Each structure stands twice: as structure tokens, then as C-alpha cells.
Amino acid sequence: MLLKAHRLASPFSATTTLCFPPPMVAARITTRSAAKIERAVKKAELGERISAHGLRHTFASLLIVGLKLDPVNDAPQLGHSNPNVTVGTYSHLFDKARAAESMRSALGDGFEHLLAASG
């Protein structure tokens, strides 16, 4: 609720606004921006240092592995002009998502009869 209120109050509240717009690319983060991120992490009592790069990678992981979105949908959210950049940068995550989906499917096929019988 608090994050939603903060987002709606910000100038970046449109649904088309990127979570990490291009100026927030880790290589372009200024010392001032990095300090703001560190203060926010400390205030949130996360207990460890989190970098803008780490936040960006976590967001990419949530899109790719958690939501199972494809590179065409992920690229604009990550500030990539071309989905090939997204695939090249995060190929290990797409591999992980495919392996997880394959395992879920195999487990479902192998144990579906047990699930149907217990319902």
C-alpha cells in the first residue's frame, strides 16, 4: 500500500513509465543517486548493501523467471532498445525459467494421477 501511494504521488506514476528508465542504468548512476539508494536501503532495514545494479537484476529476474515474460516485453521495461540486448544480458535467467517450466511440466505429467485422486 505504501509503495503504491508513493508511486502514485511520483511524476513516474503512468502505467507506461519504466521501472528503471534509461538514465537509471547502473553505469550511469551518479554518486548522489547511489547515496540515495543506500539511504533508502538502510532506512528499509534490509540489513545488507544493495546496489542499483542489484535492484535492476532483481527486477529483470522477476520479469523473466517470476512472470515468465518474453524478451520483447522485458526489453522496454529494462530500457533496452532491442530484445536481443535483453537476451544477451539475461540469457542465464531465460535458461533458468525454461528449466523451471520443464520441471513443473514433468512433475505434473508424472504425478497428475496422484493429484486427481486426492481431490
A tleap script that builds the chain and sets N, CA, C and O, in Angstrom:
source leaprc.protein.ff14SB
mol = sequence {
  NMET LEU LEU LYS ALA HIE ARG LEU ALA SER
  PRO PHE SER ALA THR THR THR LEU CYS PHE
  PRO PRO PRO MET VAL ALA ALA ARG ILE THR
  THR ARG SER ALA ALA LYS ILE GLU ARG ALA
  VAL LYS LYS ALA GLU LEU GLY GLU ARG ILE
  SER ALA HIE GLY LEU ARG HIE THR PHE ALA
  SER LEU LEU ILE VAL GLY LEU LYS LEU ASP
  PRO VAL ASN ASP ALA PRO GLN LEU GLY HIE
  SER ASN PRO ASN VAL THR VAL GLY THR TYR
  SER HIE LEU PHE ASP LYS ALA ARG ALA ALA
  GLU SER MET ARG SER ALA LEU GLY ASP GLY
  PHE GLU HIE LEU LEU ALA ALA SER CGLY
}
set mol.1.N position { 0.823 -1.176 0.000 }
set mol.1.CA position { 0.000 0.000 0.000 }
set mol.1.C position { 0.873 1.248 0.000 }
set mol.1.O position { 0.621 2.189 -0.752 }
set mol.2.N position { 1.895 1.252 0.841 }
set mol.2.CA position { 2.789 2.391 0.948 }
set mol.2.C position { 3.526 2.637 -0.363 }
set mol.2.O position { 3.665 3.781 -0.795 }
set mol.3.N position { 4.000 1.560 -1.000 }
set mol.3.CA position { 4.704 1.711 -2.273 }
set mol.3.C position { 3.764 2.224 -3.355 }
set mol.3.O position { 4.159 3.051 -4.177 }
set mol.4.N position { 2.522 1.743 -3.363 }
set mol.4.CA position { 1.556 2.196 -4.366 }
set mol.4.C position { 1.275 3.690 -4.190 }
set mol.4.O position { 1.214 4.430 -5.173 }
set mol.5.N position { 1.105 4.132 -2.953 }
set mol.5.CA position { 0.862 5.549 -2.682 }
set mol.5.C position { 2.052 6.397 -3.120 }
set mol.5.O position { 1.885 7.474 -3.693 }
set mol.6.N position { 3.253 5.896 -2.843 }
set mol.6.CA position { 4.469 6.615 -3.247 }
set mol.6.C position { 4.549 6.716 -4.771 }
set mol.6.O position { 4.875 7.772 -5.312 }
set mol.7.N position { 4.254 5.627 -5.448 }
set mol.7.CA position { 4.306 5.621 -6.916 }
set mol.7.C position { 3.297 6.598 -7.503 }
set mol.7.O position { 3.615 7.359 -8.416 }
set mol.8.N position { 2.079 6.570 -6.973 }
set mol.8.CA position { 1.037 7.455 -7.490 }
set mol.8.C position { 1.358 8.926 -7.250 }
set mol.8.O position { 0.925 9.787 -8.016 }
set mol.9.N position { 2.109 9.219 -6.198 }
set mol.9.CA position { 2.488 10.599 -5.889 }
set mol.9.C position { 3.693 11.061 -6.701 }
set mol.9.O position { 3.988 12.255 -6.751 }
set mol.10.N position { 4.383 10.134 -7.330 }
set mol.10.CA position { 5.599 10.497 -8.060 }
set mol.10.C position { 5.267 10.947 -9.481 }
set mol.10.O position { 4.180 10.666 -9.987 }
set mol.11.N position { 6.215 11.652 -10.127 }
set mol.11.CA position { 5.992 12.054 -11.524 }
set mol.11.C position { 6.108 10.869 -12.483 }
set mol.11.O position { 5.901 11.034 -13.685 }
set mol.12.N position { 6.433 9.683 -11.975 }
set mol.12.CA position { 6.618 8.492 -12.796 }
set mol.12.C position { 5.495 7.488 -12.555 }
set mol.12.O position { 5.740 6.282 -12.519 }
set mol.13.N position { 4.269 7.974 -12.391 }
set mol.13.CA position { 3.178 7.086 -11.994 }
set mol.13.C position { 2.383 6.495 -13.158 }
set mol.13.O position { 1.506 5.659 -12.939 }
set mol.14.N position { 2.668 6.907 -14.373 }
set mol.14.CA position { 1.925 6.364 -15.519 }
set mol.14.C position { 2.235 4.880 -15.688 }
set mol.14.O position { 3.341 4.436 -15.377 }
set mol.15.N position { 1.264 4.115 -16.177 }
set mol.15.CA position { 1.478 2.679 -16.355 }
set mol.15.C position { 2.527 2.399 -17.429 }
set mol.15.O position { 3.094 1.307 -17.472 }
set mol.16.N position { 2.785 3.370 -18.286 }
set mol.16.CA position { 3.792 3.185 -19.336 }
set mol.16.C position { 5.187 3.605 -18.888 }
set mol.16.O position { 6.153 3.431 -19.631 }
set mol.17.N position { 5.300 4.151 -17.690 }
set mol.17.CA position { 6.596 4.584 -17.181 }
set mol.17.C position { 7.441 3.370 -16.844 }
set mol.17.O position { 6.971 2.435 -16.197 }
set mol.18.N position { 8.684 3.388 -17.284 }
set mol.18.CA position { 9.602 2.285 -16.996 }
set mol.18.C position { 9.963 2.276 -15.521 }
set mol.18.O position { 10.106 3.326 -14.895 }
set mol.19.N position { 10.109 1.075 -14.976 }
set mol.19.CA position { 10.525 0.952 -13.586 }
set mol.19.C position { 11.946 1.500 -13.418 }
set mol.19.O position { 12.238 2.212 -12.457 }
set mol.20.N position { 12.810 1.160 -14.355 }
set mol.20.CA position { 14.174 1.669 -14.367 }
set mol.20.C position { 14.392 2.353 -15.704 }
set mol.20.O position { 14.891 1.726 -16.639 }
set mol.21.N position { 14.025 3.637 -15.819 }
set mol.21.CA position { 14.207 4.304 -17.101 }
set mol.21.C position { 15.676 4.370 -17.484 }
set mol.21.O position { 16.540 4.262 -16.614 }
set mol.22.N position { 15.979 4.545 -18.765 }
set mol.22.CA position { 17.359 4.522 -19.232 }
set mol.22.C position { 18.371 5.318 -18.404 }
set mol.22.O position { 19.491 4.839 -18.231 }
set mol.23.N position { 18.043 6.511 -17.880 }
set mol.23.CA position { 19.052 7.213 -17.082 }
set mol.23.C position { 19.451 6.483 -15.805 }
set mol.23.O position { 20.464 6.822 -15.194 }
set mol.24.N position { 18.660 5.473 -15.387 }
set mol.24.CA position { 18.990 4.735 -14.165 }
set mol.24.C position { 19.856 3.508 -14.433 }
set mol.24.O position { 20.092 2.715 -13.521 }
set mol.25.N position { 20.330 3.339 -15.657 }
set mol.25.CA position { 21.206 2.220 -15.950 }
set mol.25.C position { 22.385 2.287 -14.990 }
set mol.25.O position { 22.938 3.360 -14.750 }
set mol.26.N position { 22.765 1.139 -14.443 }
set mol.26.CA position { 23.781 1.095 -13.389 }
set mol.26.C position { 25.042 1.873 -13.743 }
set mol.26.O position { 25.621 2.529 -12.877 }
set mol.27.N position { 25.473 1.811 -14.986 }
set mol.27.CA position { 26.702 2.502 -15.372 }
set mol.27.C position { 26.554 4.014 -15.305 }
set mol.27.O position { 27.553 4.728 -15.218 }
set mol.28.N position { 25.324 4.510 -15.345 }
set mol.28.CA position { 25.090 5.958 -15.352 }
set mol.28.C position { 24.697 6.514 -13.988 }
set mol.28.O position { 24.438 7.711 -13.863 }
set mol.29.N position { 24.649 5.679 -12.985 }
set mol.29.CA position { 24.210 6.138 -11.674 }
set mol.29.C position { 25.260 7.088 -11.102 }
set mol.29.O position { 26.447 6.765 -11.053 }
set mol.30.N position { 24.819 8.221 -10.686 }
set mol.30.CA position { 25.735 9.199 -10.116 }
set mol.30.C position { 26.011 8.867 -8.659 }
set mol.30.O position { 25.305 8.059 -8.054 }
set mol.31.N position { 27.019 9.480 -8.110 }
set mol.31.CA position { 27.332 9.280 -6.694 }
set mol.31.C position { 26.141 9.694 -5.840 }
set mol.31.O position { 25.825 9.038 -4.847 }
set mol.32.N position { 25.482 10.781 -6.227 }
set mol.32.CA position { 24.322 11.260 -5.478 }
set mol.32.C position { 23.186 10.238 -5.526 }
set mol.32.O position { 22.558 9.963 -4.504 }
set mol.33.N position { 22.916 9.671 -6.713 }
set mol.33.CA position { 21.868 8.656 -6.838 }
set mol.33.C position { 22.202 7.420 -6.025 }
set mol.33.O position { 21.339 6.861 -5.348 }
set mol.34.N position { 23.454 6.993 -6.092 }
set mol.34.CA position { 23.878 5.810 -5.338 }
set mol.34.C position { 23.704 6.047 -3.843 }
set mol.34.O position { 23.282 5.149 -3.114 }
set mol.35.N position { 24.024 7.240 -3.390 }
set mol.35.CA position { 23.867 7.565 -1.971 }
set mol.35.C position { 22.392 7.525 -1.574 }
set mol.35.O position { 22.060 7.073 -0.479 }
set mol.36.N position { 21.506 7.993 -2.454 }
set mol.36.CA position { 20.068 7.944 -2.168 }
set mol.36.C position { 19.591 6.502 -2.054 }
set mol.36.O position { 18.793 6.170 -1.177 }
set mol.37.N position { 20.080 5.656 -2.937 }
set mol.37.CA position { 19.698 4.244 -2.890 }
set mol.37.C position { 20.194 3.615 -1.593 }
set mol.37.O position { 19.461 2.869 -0.944 }
set mol.38.N position { 21.438 3.913 -1.215 }
set mol.38.CA position { 21.994 3.360 0.028 }
set mol.38.C position { 21.196 3.828 1.245 }
set mol.38.O position { 20.948 3.042 2.160 }
set mol.39.N position { 20.792 5.103 1.263 }
set mol.39.CA position { 19.983 5.611 2.385 }
set mol.39.C position { 18.630 4.897 2.436 }
set mol.39.O position { 18.154 4.544 3.515 }
set mol.40.N position { 18.015 4.686 1.276 }
set mol.40.CA position { 16.723 4.004 1.239 }
set mol.40.C position { 16.853 2.564 1.721 }
set mol.40.O position { 15.985 2.069 2.439 }
set mol.41.N position { 17.920 1.899 1.335 }
set mol.41.CA position { 18.157 0.515 1.775 }
set mol.41.C position { 18.360 0.471 3.282 }
set mol.41.O position { 17.830 -0.407 3.963 }
set mol.42.N position { 19.133 1.426 3.800 }
set mol.42.CA position { 19.373 1.475 5.241 }
set mol.42.C position { 18.076 1.775 5.993 }
set mol.42.O position { 17.791 1.158 7.019 }
set mol.43.N position { 17.293 2.724 5.479 }
set mol.43.CA position { 16.030 3.096 6.118 }
set mol.43.C position { 15.044 1.923 6.117 }
set mol.43.O position { 14.274 1.746 7.060 }
set mol.44.N position { 15.079 1.131 5.048 }
set mol.44.CA position { 14.197 -0.037 4.952 }
set mol.44.C position { 14.684 -1.195 5.812 }
set mol.44.O position { 14.013 -2.222 5.920 }
set mol.45.N position { 15.860 -1.026 6.425 }
set mol.45.CA position { 16.452 -2.041 7.302 }
set mol.45.C position { 16.580 -3.395 6.616 }
set mol.45.O position { 16.201 -4.430 7.165 }
set mol.46.N position { 17.123 -3.362 5.407 }
set mol.46.CA position { 17.303 -4.599 4.659 }
set mol.46.C position { 18.524 -5.386 5.125 }
set mol.46.O position { 18.693 -6.549 4.759 }
set mol.47.N position { 19.362 -4.760 5.921 }
set mol.47.CA position { 20.448 -5.475 6.561 }
set mol.47.C position { 21.678 -5.723 5.717 }
set mol.47.O position { 22.674 -6.237 6.227 }
set mol.48.N position { 21.642 -5.384 4.476 }
set mol.48.CA position { 22.812 -5.571 3.634 }
set mol.48.C position { 22.844 -4.486 2.572 }
set mol.48.O position { 21.829 -3.854 2.284 }
set mol.49.N position { 23.986 -4.283 2.008 }
set mol.49.CA position { 24.112 -3.258 0.978 }
set mol.49.C position { 23.533 -3.771 -0.340 }
set mol.49.O position { 23.883 -4.855 -0.807 }
set mol.50.N position { 22.668 -2.996 -0.915 }
set mol.50.CA position { 22.057 -3.344 -2.193 }
set mol.50.C position { 22.387 -2.236 -3.178 }
set mol.50.O position { 22.203 -1.054 -2.885 }
set mol.51.N position { 22.870 -2.622 -4.333 }
set mol.51.CA position { 23.247 -1.638 -5.345 }
set mol.51.C position { 22.116 -1.442 -6.345 }
set mol.51.O position { 21.192 -2.251 -6.422 }
set mol.52.N position { 22.202 -0.362 -7.105 }
set mol.52.CA position { 21.229 -0.127 -8.168 }
set mol.52.C position { 21.301 -1.264 -9.177 }
set mol.52.O position { 20.280 -1.691 -9.717 }
set mol.53.N position { 22.506 -1.749 -9.428 }
set mol.53.CA position { 22.674 -2.881 -10.351 }
set mol.53.C position { 21.941 -4.106 -9.811 }
set mol.53.O position { 21.270 -4.815 -10.562 }
set mol.54.N position { 22.070 -4.350 -8.517 }
set mol.54.CA position { 21.382 -5.480 -7.898 }
set mol.54.C position { 19.879 -5.356 -7.981 }
set mol.54.O position { 19.182 -6.341 -8.224 }
set mol.55.N position { 19.368 -4.136 -7.780 }
set mol.55.CA position { 17.928 -3.898 -7.897 }
set mol.55.C position { 17.451 -4.140 -9.323 }
set mol.55.O position { 16.395 -4.732 -9.544 }
set mol.56.N position { 18.235 -3.680 -10.280 }
set mol.56.CA position { 17.889 -3.856 -11.690 }
set mol.56.C position { 17.868 -5.340 -12.053 }
set mol.56.O position { 16.965 -5.804 -12.750 }
set mol.57.N position { 18.871 -6.079 -11.575 }
set mol.57.CA position { 18.946 -7.509 -11.866 }
set mol.57.C position { 17.769 -8.251 -11.210 }
set mol.57.O position { 17.197 -9.169 -11.797 }
set mol.58.N position { 17.426 -7.843 -10.005 }
set mol.58.CA position { 16.285 -8.452 -9.320 }
set mol.58.C position { 14.998 -8.206 -10.094 }
set mol.58.O position { 14.179 -9.111 -10.256 }
set mol.59.N position { 14.823 -6.975 -10.572 }
set mol.59.CA position { 13.635 -6.649 -11.364 }
set mol.59.C position { 13.595 -7.501 -12.630 }
set mol.59.O position { 12.544 -8.030 -12.989 }
set mol.60.N position { 14.734 -7.635 -13.306 }
set mol.60.CA position { 14.802 -8.463 -14.511 }
set mol.60.C position { 14.453 -9.913 -14.175 }
set mol.60.O position { 13.743 -10.572 -14.934 }
set mol.61.N position { 14.946 -10.404 -13.052 }
set mol.61.CA position { 14.652 -11.780 -12.627 }
set mol.61.C position { 13.165 -11.975 -12.401 }
set mol.61.O position { 12.603 -13.001 -12.783 }
set mol.62.N position { 12.526 -10.990 -11.778 }
set mol.62.CA position { 11.082 -11.094 -11.530 }
set mol.62.C position { 10.298 -11.116 -12.837 }
set mol.62.O position { 9.325 -11.860 -12.963 }
set mol.63.N position { 10.710 -10.312 -13.805 }
set mol.63.CA position { 10.026 -10.297 -15.100 }
set mol.63.C position { 10.199 -11.625 -15.828 }
set mol.63.O position { 9.238 -12.187 -16.354 }
set mol.64.N position { 11.437 -12.121 -15.851 }
set mol.64.CA position { 11.776 -13.292 -16.674 }
set mol.64.C position { 11.384 -14.603 -16.005 }
set mol.64.O position { 10.703 -15.434 -16.605 }
set mol.65.N position { 11.814 -14.784 -14.766 }
set mol.65.CA position { 11.574 -16.058 -14.077 }
set mol.65.C position { 10.213 -16.046 -13.380 }
set mol.65.O position { 9.449 -17.005 -13.486 }
set mol.66.N position { 9.918 -14.965 -12.672 }
set mol.66.CA position { 8.677 -14.911 -11.906 }
set mol.66.C position { 7.437 -14.774 -12.765 }
set mol.66.O position { 6.471 -15.516 -12.585 }
set mol.67.N position { 7.452 -13.830 -13.699 }
set mol.67.CA position { 6.276 -13.580 -14.532 }
set mol.67.C position { 6.321 -14.306 -15.870 }
set mol.67.O position { 5.337 -14.323 -16.610 }
set mol.68.N position { 7.458 -14.898 -16.170 }
set mol.68.CA position { 7.651 -15.670 -17.412 }
set mol.68.C position { 7.390 -14.823 -18.657 }
set mol.68.O position { 6.838 -15.308 -19.645 }
set mol.69.N position { 7.793 -13.555 -18.597 }
set mol.69.CA position { 7.629 -12.684 -19.757 }
set mol.69.C position { 8.752 -12.926 -20.751 }
set mol.69.O position { 9.848 -13.350 -20.385 }
set mol.70.N position { 8.462 -12.653 -22.003 }
set mol.70.CA position { 9.459 -12.876 -23.050 }
set mol.70.C position { 10.304 -11.607 -23.258 }
set mol.70.O position { 9.935 -10.534 -22.780 }
set mol.71.N position { 11.431 -11.726 -23.968 }
set mol.71.CA position { 12.337 -10.588 -24.156 }
set mol.71.C position { 11.692 -9.376 -24.820 }
set mol.71.O position { 12.088 -8.243 -24.548 }
set mol.72.N position { 10.714 -9.594 -25.679 }
set mol.72.CA position { 10.055 -8.467 -26.350 }
set mol.72.C position { 9.315 -7.603 -25.327 }
set mol.72.O position { 9.312 -6.377 -25.438 }
set mol.73.N position { 8.693 -8.232 -24.340 }
set mol.73.CA position { 8.007 -7.484 -23.278 }
set mol.73.C position { 8.972 -6.937 -22.241 }
set mol.73.O position { 8.737 -5.865 -21.682 }
set mol.74.N position { 10.055 -7.658 -21.977 }
set mol.74.CA position { 11.015 -7.245 -20.959 }
set mol.74.C position { 11.883 -6.078 -21.400 }
set mol.74.O position { 12.200 -5.202 -20.596 }
set mol.75.N position { 12.269 -6.060 -22.667 }
set mol.75.CA position { 13.227 -5.069 -23.168 }
set mol.75.C position { 12.827 -3.628 -22.844 }
set mol.75.O position { 13.651 -2.888 -22.305 }
set mol.76.N position { 11.602 -3.199 -23.147 }
set mol.76.CA position { 11.247 -1.808 -22.846 }
set mol.76.C position { 11.286 -1.503 -21.343 }
set mol.76.O position { 11.695 -0.414 -20.940 }
set mol.77.N position { 10.860 -2.464 -20.519 }
set mol.77.CA position { 10.872 -2.257 -19.073 }
set mol.77.C position { 12.285 -2.102 -18.534 }
set mol.77.O position { 12.503 -1.409 -17.541 }
set mol.78.N position { 13.244 -2.745 -19.187 }
set mol.78.CA position { 14.634 -2.683 -18.752 }
set mol.78.C position { 15.416 -1.584 -19.460 }
set mol.78.O position { 16.613 -1.413 -19.227 }
set mol.79.N position { 14.734 -0.845 -20.320 }
set mol.79.CA position { 15.392 0.253 -21.015 }
set mol.79.C position { 16.238 -0.182 -22.193 }
set mol.79.O position { 17.107 0.566 -22.641 }
set mol.80.N position { 15.996 -1.384 -22.705 }
set mol.80.CA position { 16.735 -1.883 -23.862 }
set mol.80.C position { 15.967 -1.542 -25.134 }
set mol.80.O position { 14.756 -1.749 -25.210 }
set mol.81.N position { 16.670 -1.022 -26.122 }
set mol.81.CA position { 16.007 -0.661 -27.372 }
set mol.81.C position { 15.751 -1.881 -28.247 }
set mol.81.O position { 14.959 -1.818 -29.187 }
set mol.82.N position { 16.417 -2.987 -27.943 }
set mol.82.CA position { 16.324 -4.181 -28.765 }
set mol.82.C position { 16.234 -5.411 -27.854 }
set mol.82.O position { 17.051 -5.538 -26.942 }
set mol.83.N position { 15.284 -6.311 -28.061 }
set mol.83.CA position { 15.180 -7.517 -27.231 }
set mol.83.C position { 16.440 -8.382 -27.253 }
set mol.83.O position { 16.680 -9.144 -26.316 }
set mol.84.N position { 17.246 -8.274 -28.312 }
set mol.84.CA position { 18.493 -9.043 -28.361 }
set mol.84.C position { 19.444 -8.635 -27.238 }
set mol.84.O position { 20.203 -9.463 -26.733 }
set mol.85.N position { 19.405 -7.370 -26.850 }
set mol.85.CA position { 20.236 -6.905 -25.719 }
set mol.85.C position { 19.766 -7.585 -24.447 }
set mol.85.O position { 20.576 -8.023 -23.630 }
set mol.86.N position { 18.457 -7.672 -24.283 }
set mol.86.CA position { 17.893 -8.320 -23.093 }
set mol.86.C position { 18.290 -9.794 -23.053 }
set mol.86.O position { 18.703 -10.297 -22.008 }
set mol.87.N position { 18.166 -10.482 -24.175 }
set mol.87.CA position { 18.532 -11.905 -24.232 }
set mol.87.C position { 20.020 -12.071 -23.938 }
set mol.87.O position { 20.409 -12.957 -23.177 }
set mol.88.N position { 20.844 -11.228 -24.533 }
set mol.88.CA position { 22.291 -11.336 -24.316 }
set mol.88.C position { 22.689 -11.081 -22.874 }
set mol.88.O position { 23.581 -11.742 -22.342 }
set mol.89.N position { 22.031 -10.129 -22.247 }
set mol.89.CA position { 22.370 -9.764 -20.873 }
set mol.89.C position { 21.825 -10.756 -19.857 }
set mol.89.O position { 22.488 -11.076 -18.871 }
set mol.90.N position { 20.624 -11.234 -20.105 }
set mol.90.CA position { 19.936 -12.072 -19.116 }
set mol.90.C position { 19.668 -13.484 -19.621 }
set mol.90.O position { 18.712 -14.121 -19.178 }
set mol.91.N position { 20.495 -13.988 -20.542 }
set mol.91.CA position { 20.247 -15.322 -21.106 }
set mol.91.C position { 20.196 -16.392 -20.024 }
set mol.91.O position { 19.420 -17.341 -20.128 }
set mol.92.N position { 21.020 -16.248 -18.982 }
set mol.92.CA position { 21.012 -17.247 -17.901 }
set mol.92.C position { 19.658 -17.294 -17.190 }
set mol.92.O position { 19.249 -18.350 -16.707 }
set mol.93.N position { 18.966 -16.163 -17.125 }
set mol.93.CA position { 17.648 -16.155 -16.484 }
set mol.93.C position { 16.589 -16.812 -17.367 }
set mol.93.O position { 15.709 -17.517 -16.874 }
set mol.94.N position { 16.684 -16.574 -18.683 }
set mol.94.CA position { 15.745 -17.237 -19.591 }
set mol.94.C position { 15.966 -18.743 -19.557 }
set mol.94.O position { 15.004 -19.509 -19.607 }
set mol.95.N position { 17.232 -19.181 -19.471 }
set mol.95.CA position { 17.545 -20.610 -19.352 }
set mol.95.C position { 16.948 -21.174 -18.061 }
set mol.95.O position { 16.376 -22.264 -18.054 }
set mol.96.N position { 17.089 -20.417 -16.971 }
set mol.96.CA position { 16.553 -20.855 -15.679 }
set mol.96.C position { 15.024 -20.963 -15.738 }
set mol.96.O position { 14.448 -21.914 -15.209 }
set mol.97.N position { 14.372 -19.991 -16.379 }
set mol.97.CA position { 12.909 -20.019 -16.490 }
set mol.97.C position { 12.453 -21.221 -17.314 }
set mol.97.O position { 11.475 -21.882 -16.965 }
set mol.98.N position { 13.166 -21.504 -18.416 }
set mol.98.CA position { 12.809 -22.668 -19.251 }
set mol.98.C position { 12.989 -23.965 -18.475 }
set mol.98.O position { 12.142 -24.854 -18.556 }
set mol.99.N position { 14.074 -24.086 -17.728 }
set mol.99.CA position { 14.328 -25.301 -16.949 }
set mol.99.C position { 13.265 -25.483 -15.871 }
set mol.99.O position { 12.809 -26.602 -15.638 }
set mol.100.N position { 12.866 -24.400 -15.214 }
set mol.100.CA position { 11.831 -24.487 -14.172 }
set mol.100.C position { 10.500 -24.908 -14.775 }
set mol.100.O position { 9.794 -25.739 -14.203 }
set mol.101.N position { 10.153 -24.343 -15.921 }
set mol.101.CA position { 8.893 -24.698 -16.582 }
set mol.101.C position { 8.904 -26.155 -17.018 }
set mol.101.O position { 7.897 -26.852 -16.893 }
set mol.102.N position { 10.043 -26.617 -17.532 }
set mol.102.CA position { 10.181 -28.010 -17.951 }
set mol.102.C position { 10.013 -28.951 -16.750 }
set mol.102.O position { 9.361 -29.990 -16.851 }
set mol.103.N position { 10.607 -28.573 -15.618 }
set mol.103.CA position { 10.491 -29.389 -14.405 }
set mol.103.C position { 9.043 -29.412 -13.915 }
set mol.103.O position { 8.536 -30.472 -13.547 }
set mol.104.N position { 8.373 -28.259 -13.903 }
set mol.104.CA position { 6.963 -28.219 -13.483 }
set mol.104.C position { 6.101 -29.114 -14.364 }
set mol.104.O position { 5.234 -29.840 -13.877 }
set mol.105.N position { 6.351 -29.051 -15.656 }
set mol.105.CA position { 5.585 -29.856 -16.599 }
set mol.105.C position { 5.830 -31.346 -16.369 }
set mol.105.O position { 4.889 -32.139 -16.351 }
set mol.106.N position { 7.100 -31.725 -16.195 }
set mol.106.CA position { 7.446 -33.132 -15.973 }
set mol.106.C position { 6.830 -33.644 -14.669 }
set mol.106.O position { 6.317 -34.762 -14.618 }
set mol.107.N position { 6.881 -32.827 -13.621 }
set mol.107.CA position { 6.294 -33.235 -12.343 }
set mol.107.C position { 4.774 -33.369 -12.469 }
set mol.107.O position { 4.175 -34.300 -11.930 }
set mol.108.N position { 4.165 -32.431 -13.184 }
set mol.108.CA position { 2.721 -32.502 -13.394 }
set mol.108.C position { 2.337 -33.753 -14.146 }
set mol.108.O position { 1.380 -34.436 -13.784 }
set mol.109.N position { 3.099 -34.062 -15.215 }
set mol.109.CA position { 2.808 -35.260 -16.008 }
set mol.109.C position { 3.022 -36.524 -15.186 }
set mol.109.O position { 2.254 -37.480 -15.288 }
set mol.110.N position { 4.074 -36.521 -14.369 }
set mol.110.CA position { 4.420 -37.716 -13.614 }
set mol.110.C position { 3.536 -37.977 -12.409 }
set mol.110.O position { 3.346 -39.128 -12.013 }
set mol.111.N position { 2.992 -36.912 -11.819 }
set mol.111.CA position { 2.229 -37.080 -10.579 }
set mol.111.C position { 0.781 -36.612 -10.687 }
set mol.111.O position { 0.084 -36.520 -9.677 }
set mol.112.N position { 0.331 -36.320 -11.882 }
set mol.112.CA position { -1.032 -35.823 -12.081 }
set mol.112.C position { -2.069 -36.806 -11.528 }
set mol.112.O position { -3.079 -36.395 -10.957 }
set mol.113.N position { -1.813 -38.097 -11.701 }
set mol.113.CA position { -2.777 -39.111 -11.232 }
set mol.113.C position { -2.935 -39.074 -9.713 }
set mol.113.O position { -4.014 -39.364 -9.196 }
set mol.114.N position { -1.867 -38.720 -8.994 }
set mol.114.CA position { -1.957 -38.630 -7.538 }
set mol.114.C position { -2.776 -37.409 -7.124 }
set mol.114.O position { -3.562 -37.472 -6.179 }
set mol.115.N position { -2.588 -36.311 -7.831 }
set mol.115.CA position { -3.317 -35.098 -7.513 }
set mol.115.C position { -4.806 -35.265 -7.812 }
set mol.115.O position { -5.648 -34.822 -7.030 }
set mol.116.N position { -5.131 -35.890 -8.921 }
set mol.116.CA position { -6.528 -36.101 -9.302 }
set mol.116.C position { -7.227 -37.023 -8.306 }
set mol.116.O position { -8.399 -36.826 -7.988 }
set mol.117.N position { -6.505 -38.026 -7.817 }
set mol.117.CA position { -7.087 -38.991 -6.896 }
set mol.117.C position { -7.351 -38.389 -5.526 }
set mol.117.O position { -8.279 -38.814 -4.838 }
set mol.118.N position { -6.546 -37.397 -5.110 }
set mol.118.CA position { -6.697 -36.838 -3.767 }
set mol.118.C position { -7.790 -35.769 -3.713 }
set mol.118.O position { -8.205 -35.382 -2.621 }
set mol.119.N position { -8.274 -35.276 -4.877 }
set mol.119.CA position { -9.255 -34.202 -4.905 }
set mol.119.C position { -10.626 -34.646 -4.817 }
set mol.119.O position { -11.543 -33.825 -4.831 }
savepdb mol mol.pdb
quit
